[in-house]
Amino acid sequence: MAHEFDIHDHRHRVKQLRDDGDTAVFENRDELACPACSDPFERLLLIRSETISVPENSGEPFCLARCTETIALFRH
């Protein structure tokens, strides 16, 4: 994967806010760049499960499903 992000390489630059086994949330404390767009990100959500539903926060709720070769995002 060209844009692999290993949290263990950056643990000293982020603060873990939550980890429930299926997901973990981190706060960017050191202007780490997003591996997709290179802009600094605010929060990072790591997903260990194959599917997840994200409730509405500041927009529309969405679901993610990790497939064999893709990740599918479903907006509701």
PyMOL commands that set and color helices and strands:
alter all, ss='L'
color gray80, all
select helices_A, chain A and resi 7-9+11-13
alter helices_A, ss='H'
color red, helices_A
select strands_A, chain A and resi 14-19+23-28+43-47+51-54+62-66+71-75
alter strands_A, ss='S'
color yellow, strands_A
deselect
rebuild
show_as cartoon
